[in-house]
Amino acid sequence: MQRAAVSIPSNIAEGHARESTKEYLQHLSIAQASLAELETQIEIGKQLKYISEDNSSRLIEEISSLGRQLFALRNALTNPRAKVASPGS
């Protein structure tokens, strides 16, 4: 779990430091895969009763939020001319 958790921000940072958008997108993809791995490990931990239901629910909510943020970032990099919807539109 610790490896997957550390891999997420590490890949985001490494990709950001790369010289091309293509490389950045590749690292963001790796970060998303690590996020999915972490989610799976939390679910397994819950089933094995290593993690409480409350803690696992909170962590899964945070993972979902981060996943949406990563998806939005990847989408913005893939479609830089796409308009971002403003609140209320």
C-alpha positions in Angstrom: 0.0 0.0 0.0 2.8 2.4 0.9 4.5 1.8 -2.5 1.4 2.5 -4.4 0.6 5.6 -2.3 4.1 7.0 -2.9 4.0 6.2 -6.6 1.0 8.4 -7.2 2.5 11.9 -6.4 6.0 10.7 -7.5 4.8 9.9 -11.0 2.8 13.2 -11.2 5.9 15.1 -10.3 8.2 13.2 -12.6 5.8 13.6 -15.5 5.5 17.3 -14.9 9.3 17.7 -15.0 9.4 15.9 -18.4 9.9 17.9 -21.6 6.8 16.8 -23.5 3.1 16.6 -22.9 3.2 13.0 -24.2 5.6 12.0 -21.4 3.6 13.9 -18.8 0.4 12.0 -19.9 2.3 8.7 -19.7 3.3 9.4 -16.1 -0.3 10.6 -15.2 -1.5 7.2 -16.6 0.9 5.4 -14.3 -0.3 7.5 -11.4 -3.9 6.5 -12.2 -2.9 2.9 -12.3 -1.2 3.2 -8.9 -4.4 4.8 -7.6 -6.4 1.8 -8.8 -3.9 -0.5 -7.2 -4.2 1.4 -3.9 -8.0 1.2 -4.1 -7.8 -2.6 -4.6 -5.5 -3.0 -1.7 -7.8 -0.9 0.6 -10.8 -3.1 -0.5 -8.7 -6.3 0.3 -7.7 -4.8 3.6 -11.3 -4.1 4.5 -12.4 -7.7 3.6 -9.5 -9.1 5.7 -10.6 -6.8 8.5 -7.2 -4.9 8.6 -9.1 -1.7 7.8 -12.3 -0.6 9.4 -15.4 0.0 7.2 -15.4 3.7 8.2 -11.7 4.2 7.3 -12.0 2.3 4.1 -15.0 4.3 3.0 -13.2 7.6 3.8 -10.1 6.4 1.9 -12.1 5.3 -1.1 -13.9 8.7 -1.3 -10.5 10.4 -1.3 -9.2 8.0 -4.0 -12.3 8.8 -6.1 -11.7 12.5 -5.7 -8.1 12.2 -6.7 -9.1 10.0 -9.6 -11.4 12.6 -10.9 -8.7 15.3 -10.6 -6.2 13.1 -12.5 -8.8 12.4 -15.2 -9.5 16.2 -15.6 -5.8 17.0 -15.8 -5.2 14.3 -18.4 -8.3 15.6 -20.3 -7.0 19.2 -20.2 -3.6 18.1 -21.5 -5.1 16.0 -24.2 -7.6 18.7 -25.3 -6.0 22.0 -24.4 -8.5 24.0 -26.5 -11.5 22.4 -24.8 -13.5 24.9 -22.8 -13.7 24.3 -19.1 -17.3 24.6 -17.9 -17.7 27.4 -15.5 -20.1 27.1 -12.5 -23.6 27.8 -13.4 -23.2 27.2 -17.2 
